[in-house]
Amino acid sequence: MNQSQITQRIKEIKQELLSLGDLRPGSLSKQKRSSKKEYLQLSYTHQGKGHTEYVPVHRKEIVEEQIANHRRLRELTKEWVELGLALCKMKAQSQTKTETK
């Protein structure tokens, strides 16, 4: 990728970040009580502490979407950082070439 392609992709990432909905870290799992009733549990770590929450069945799809949005946020920010590093290196190399002329 060249500088303009990287810059364009970073702009696209920023736009996609703006379009993400509600975010929620973690994973959703089915649990069983001693009475053999199943329920949903959200487990996540935030600020170094583990958390669990009961999730009503009727909210399952909403919570799954929030988890997917959070996962996408992490993917996009990782890509943004990688592209930013590559762009900084390219700019530094082009400045070095200009300075040596």
PyMOL commands that place a pseudoatom at each C-alpha (Angstrom):
pseudoatom trace, name=CA, resn=MET, resi=1, chain=A, elem=C, hetatm=0, pos=[0.000, 0.000, 0.000]
pseudoatom trace, name=CA, resn=ASN, resi=2, chain=A, elem=C, hetatm=0, pos=[1.164, 3.509, -0.712]
pseudoatom trace, name=CA, resn=GLN, resi=3, chain=A, elem=C, hetatm=0, pos=[0.572, 6.584, 1.472]
pseudoatom trace, name=CA, resn=SER, resi=4, chain=A, elem=C, hetatm=0, pos=[-2.635, 7.644, -0.254]
pseudoatom trace, name=CA, resn=GLN, resi=5, chain=A, elem=C, hetatm=0, pos=[-4.100, 4.130, -0.027]
pseudoatom trace, name=CA, resn=ILE, resi=6, chain=A, elem=C, hetatm=0, pos=[-3.252, 3.940, 3.670]
pseudoatom trace, name=CA, resn=THR, resi=7, chain=A, elem=C, hetatm=0, pos=[-4.738, 7.385, 4.293]
pseudoatom trace, name=CA, resn=GLN, resi=8, chain=A, elem=C, hetatm=0, pos=[-7.907, 6.381, 2.437]
pseudoatom trace, name=CA, resn=ARG, resi=9, chain=A, elem=C, hetatm=0, pos=[-8.244, 3.145, 4.427]
pseudoatom trace, name=CA, resn=ILE, resi=10, chain=A, elem=C, hetatm=0, pos=[-7.814, 5.049, 7.694]
pseudoatom trace, name=CA, resn=LYS, resi=11, chain=A, elem=C, hetatm=0, pos=[-10.646, 7.381, 6.632]
pseudoatom trace, name=CA, resn=GLU, resi=12, chain=A, elem=C, hetatm=0, pos=[-12.824, 4.323, 5.890]
pseudoatom trace, name=CA, resn=ILE, resi=13, chain=A, elem=C, hetatm=0, pos=[-12.016, 2.843, 9.297]
pseudoatom trace, name=CA, resn=LYS, resi=14, chain=A, elem=C, hetatm=0, pos=[-13.006, 6.097, 11.017]
pseudoatom trace, name=CA, resn=GLN, resi=15, chain=A, elem=C, hetatm=0, pos=[-16.333, 6.107, 9.164]
pseudoatom trace, name=CA, resn=GLU, resi=16, chain=A, elem=C, hetatm=0, pos=[-17.019, 2.495, 10.101]
pseudoatom trace, name=CA, resn=LEU, resi=17, chain=A, elem=C, hetatm=0, pos=[-16.198, 3.238, 13.735]
pseudoatom trace, name=CA, resn=LEU, resi=18, chain=A, elem=C, hetatm=0, pos=[-18.775, 6.031, 13.702]
pseudoatom trace, name=CA, resn=SER, resi=19, chain=A, elem=C, hetatm=0, pos=[-21.422, 3.628, 12.411]
pseudoatom trace, name=CA, resn=LEU, resi=20, chain=A, elem=C, hetatm=0, pos=[-20.959, 1.017, 15.135]
pseudoatom trace, name=CA, resn=GLY, resi=21, chain=A, elem=C, hetatm=0, pos=[-23.878, 0.730, 17.501]
pseudoatom trace, name=CA, resn=ASP, resi=22, chain=A, elem=C, hetatm=0, pos=[-23.826, -0.083, 21.185]
pseudoatom trace, name=CA, resn=LEU, resi=23, chain=A, elem=C, hetatm=0, pos=[-20.728, -1.893, 22.414]
pseudoatom trace, name=CA, resn=ARG, resi=24, chain=A, elem=C, hetatm=0, pos=[-20.371, -4.575, 25.020]
pseudoatom trace, name=CA, resn=PRO, resi=25, chain=A, elem=C, hetatm=0, pos=[-17.287, -6.705, 25.660]
pseudoatom trace, name=CA, resn=GLY, resi=26, chain=A, elem=C, hetatm=0, pos=[-17.437, -10.356, 26.585]
pseudoatom trace, name=CA, resn=SER, resi=27, chain=A, elem=C, hetatm=0, pos=[-19.031, -13.585, 25.632]
pseudoatom trace, name=CA, resn=LEU, resi=28, chain=A, elem=C, hetatm=0, pos=[-22.474, -15.019, 26.105]
pseudoatom trace, name=CA, resn=SER, resi=29, chain=A, elem=C, hetatm=0, pos=[-22.981, -18.573, 27.315]
pseudoatom trace, name=CA, resn=LYS, resi=30, chain=A, elem=C, hetatm=0, pos=[-25.777, -20.865, 28.436]
pseudoatom trace, name=CA, resn=GLN, resi=31, chain=A, elem=C, hetatm=0, pos=[-25.668, -21.911, 32.062]
pseudoatom trace, name=CA, resn=LYS, resi=32, chain=A, elem=C, hetatm=0, pos=[-27.764, -24.410, 33.996]
pseudoatom trace, name=CA, resn=ARG, resi=33, chain=A, elem=C, hetatm=0, pos=[-29.123, -24.024, 37.458]
pseudoatom trace, name=CA, resn=SER, resi=34, chain=A, elem=C, hetatm=0, pos=[-29.497, -26.931, 39.807]
pseudoatom trace, name=CA, resn=SER, resi=35, chain=A, elem=C, hetatm=0, pos=[-33.163, -27.040, 38.819]
pseudoatom trace, name=CA, resn=LYS, resi=36, chain=A, elem=C, hetatm=0, pos=[-31.896, -27.715, 35.267]
pseudoatom trace, name=CA, resn=LYS, resi=37, chain=A, elem=C, hetatm=0, pos=[-33.299, -24.436, 34.021]
pseudoatom trace, name=CA, resn=GLU, resi=38, chain=A, elem=C, hetatm=0, pos=[-31.075, -22.772, 31.445]
pseudoatom trace, name=CA, resn=TYR, resi=39, chain=A, elem=C, hetatm=0, pos=[-30.193, -19.103, 31.467]
pseudoatom trace, name=CA, resn=LEU, resi=40, chain=A, elem=C, hetatm=0, pos=[-27.779, -16.835, 29.626]
pseudoatom trace, name=CA, resn=GLN, resi=41, chain=A, elem=C, hetatm=0, pos=[-24.731, -15.329, 31.238]
pseudoatom trace, name=CA, resn=LEU, resi=42, chain=A, elem=C, hetatm=0, pos=[-22.521, -12.552, 29.926]
pseudoatom trace, name=CA, resn=SER, resi=43, chain=A, elem=C, hetatm=0, pos=[-18.894, -12.755, 31.086]
pseudoatom trace, name=CA, resn=TYR, resi=44, chain=A, elem=C, hetatm=0, pos=[-16.340, -10.021, 30.501]
pseudoatom trace, name=CA, resn=THR, resi=45, chain=A, elem=C, hetatm=0, pos=[-13.317, -8.257, 31.933]
pseudoatom trace, name=CA, resn=HIS, resi=46, chain=A, elem=C, hetatm=0, pos=[-13.353, -4.495, 32.369]
pseudoatom trace, name=CA, resn=GLN, resi=47, chain=A, elem=C, hetatm=0, pos=[-10.623, -2.415, 34.005]
pseudoatom trace, name=CA, resn=GLY, resi=48, chain=A, elem=C, hetatm=0, pos=[-8.860, -5.590, 35.091]
pseudoatom trace, name=CA, resn=LYS, resi=49, chain=A, elem=C, hetatm=0, pos=[-11.868, -7.068, 36.883]
pseudoatom trace, name=CA, resn=GLY, resi=50, chain=A, elem=C, hetatm=0, pos=[-14.039, -9.978, 35.839]
pseudoatom trace, name=CA, resn=HIS, resi=51, chain=A, elem=C, hetatm=0, pos=[-17.780, -9.447, 35.624]
pseudoatom trace, name=CA, resn=THR, resi=52, chain=A, elem=C, hetatm=0, pos=[-20.788, -11.639, 34.930]
pseudoatom trace, name=CA, resn=GLU, resi=53, chain=A, elem=C, hetatm=0, pos=[-24.343, -10.601, 34.209]
pseudoatom trace, name=CA, resn=TYR, resi=54, chain=A, elem=C, hetatm=0, pos=[-27.587, -12.446, 33.773]
pseudoatom trace, name=CA, resn=VAL, resi=55, chain=A, elem=C, hetatm=0, pos=[-29.091, -11.841, 30.334]
pseudoatom trace, name=CA, resn=PRO, resi=56, chain=A, elem=C, hetatm=0, pos=[-32.802, -12.427, 29.777]
pseudoatom trace, name=CA, resn=VAL, resi=57, chain=A, elem=C, hetatm=0, pos=[-33.490, -14.691, 26.792]
pseudoatom trace, name=CA, resn=HIS, resi=58, chain=A, elem=C, hetatm=0, pos=[-35.505, -11.972, 25.047]
pseudoatom trace, name=CA, resn=ARG, resi=59, chain=A, elem=C, hetatm=0, pos=[-32.356, -9.760, 25.007]
pseudoatom trace, name=CA, resn=LYS, resi=60, chain=A, elem=C, hetatm=0, pos=[-30.058, -12.428, 23.554]
pseudoatom trace, name=CA, resn=GLU, resi=61, chain=A, elem=C, hetatm=0, pos=[-29.939, -11.020, 20.009]
pseudoatom trace, name=CA, resn=ILE, resi=62, chain=A, elem=C, hetatm=0, pos=[-29.335, -7.466, 21.232]
pseudoatom trace, name=CA, resn=VAL, resi=63, chain=A, elem=C, hetatm=0, pos=[-26.461, -8.531, 23.481]
pseudoatom trace, name=CA, resn=GLU, resi=64, chain=A, elem=C, hetatm=0, pos=[-24.940, -10.676, 20.719]
pseudoatom trace, name=CA, resn=GLU, resi=65, chain=A, elem=C, hetatm=0, pos=[-24.998, -7.647, 18.402]
pseudoatom trace, name=CA, resn=GLN, resi=66, chain=A, elem=C, hetatm=0, pos=[-23.363, -5.471, 21.068]
pseudoatom trace, name=CA, resn=ILE, resi=67, chain=A, elem=C, hetatm=0, pos=[-20.631, -8.089, 21.548]
pseudoatom trace, name=CA, resn=ALA, resi=68, chain=A, elem=C, hetatm=0, pos=[-20.087, -8.283, 17.765]
pseudoatom trace, name=CA, resn=ASN, resi=69, chain=A, elem=C, hetatm=0, pos=[-19.840, -4.471, 17.620]
pseudoatom trace, name=CA, resn=HIS, resi=70, chain=A, elem=C, hetatm=0, pos=[-17.212, -4.504, 20.358]
pseudoatom trace, name=CA, resn=ARG, resi=71, chain=A, elem=C, hetatm=0, pos=[-15.264, -7.210, 18.544]
pseudoatom trace, name=CA, resn=ARG, resi=72, chain=A, elem=C, hetatm=0, pos=[-15.406, -5.134, 15.338]
pseudoatom trace, name=CA, resn=LEU, resi=73, chain=A, elem=C, hetatm=0, pos=[-14.219, -2.060, 17.259]
pseudoatom trace, name=CA, resn=ARG, resi=74, chain=A, elem=C, hetatm=0, pos=[-11.152, -3.970, 18.408]
pseudoatom trace, name=CA, resn=GLU, resi=75, chain=A, elem=C, hetatm=0, pos=[-10.433, -5.253, 14.884]
pseudoatom trace, name=CA, resn=LEU, resi=76, chain=A, elem=C, hetatm=0, pos=[-10.754, -1.786, 13.370]
pseudoatom trace, name=CA, resn=THR, resi=77, chain=A, elem=C, hetatm=0, pos=[-8.600, -0.053, 15.974]
pseudoatom trace, name=CA, resn=LYS, resi=78, chain=A, elem=C, hetatm=0, pos=[-5.923, -2.727, 15.597]
pseudoatom trace, name=CA, resn=GLU, resi=79, chain=A, elem=C, hetatm=0, pos=[-5.905, -2.196, 11.820]
pseudoatom trace, name=CA, resn=TRP, resi=80, chain=A, elem=C, hetatm=0, pos=[-5.839, 1.599, 12.283]
pseudoatom trace, name=CA, resn=VAL, resi=81, chain=A, elem=C, hetatm=0, pos=[-2.784, 1.387, 14.551]
pseudoatom trace, name=CA, resn=GLU, resi=82, chain=A, elem=C, hetatm=0, pos=[-0.987, -0.931, 12.121]
pseudoatom trace, name=CA, resn=LEU, resi=83, chain=A, elem=C, hetatm=0, pos=[-1.737, 1.388, 9.198]
pseudoatom trace, name=CA, resn=GLY, resi=84, chain=A, elem=C, hetatm=0, pos=[-0.722, 4.424, 11.248]
pseudoatom trace, name=CA, resn=LEU, resi=85, chain=A, elem=C, hetatm=0, pos=[2.630, 2.842, 12.041]
pseudoatom trace, name=CA, resn=ALA, resi=86, chain=A, elem=C, hetatm=0, pos=[3.211, 1.992, 8.382]
pseudoatom trace, name=CA, resn=LEU, resi=87, chain=A, elem=C, hetatm=0, pos=[2.271, 5.534, 7.356]
pseudoatom trace, name=CA, resn=CYS, resi=88, chain=A, elem=C, hetatm=0, pos=[4.636, 7.082, 9.910]
pseudoatom trace, name=CA, resn=LYS, resi=89, chain=A, elem=C, hetatm=0, pos=[7.492, 4.906, 8.640]
pseudoatom trace, name=CA, resn=MET, resi=90, chain=A, elem=C, hetatm=0, pos=[6.758, 5.887, 5.031]
pseudoatom trace, name=CA, resn=LYS, resi=91, chain=A, elem=C, hetatm=0, pos=[6.688, 9.575, 5.934]
pseudoatom trace, name=CA, resn=ALA, resi=92, chain=A, elem=C, hetatm=0, pos=[9.938, 9.276, 7.882]
pseudoatom trace, name=CA, resn=GLN, resi=93, chain=A, elem=C, hetatm=0, pos=[11.618, 7.542, 4.936]
pseudoatom trace, name=CA, resn=SER, resi=94, chain=A, elem=C, hetatm=0, pos=[10.439, 10.184, 2.480]
pseudoatom trace, name=CA, resn=GLN, resi=95, chain=A, elem=C, hetatm=0, pos=[11.658, 12.972, 4.801]
pseudoatom trace, name=CA, resn=THR, resi=96, chain=A, elem=C, hetatm=0, pos=[15.048, 11.276, 5.096]
pseudoatom trace, name=CA, resn=LYS, resi=97, chain=A, elem=C, hetatm=0, pos=[15.315, 11.073, 1.316]
pseudoatom trace, name=CA, resn=THR, resi=98, chain=A, elem=C, hetatm=0, pos=[14.412, 14.767, 1.003]
pseudoatom trace, name=CA, resn=GLU, resi=99, chain=A, elem=C, hetatm=0, pos=[16.957, 15.773, 3.650]
pseudoatom trace, name=CA, resn=THR, resi=100, chain=A, elem=C, hetatm=0, pos=[19.798, 13.879, 1.981]
pseudoatom trace, name=CA, resn=LYS, resi=101, chain=A, elem=C, hetatm=0, pos=[19.260, 15.568, -1.380]
for i in range(1, 101): cmd.bond("trace and resi %d" % i, "trace and resi %d" % (i + 1))
show_as sticks, trace
zoom trace
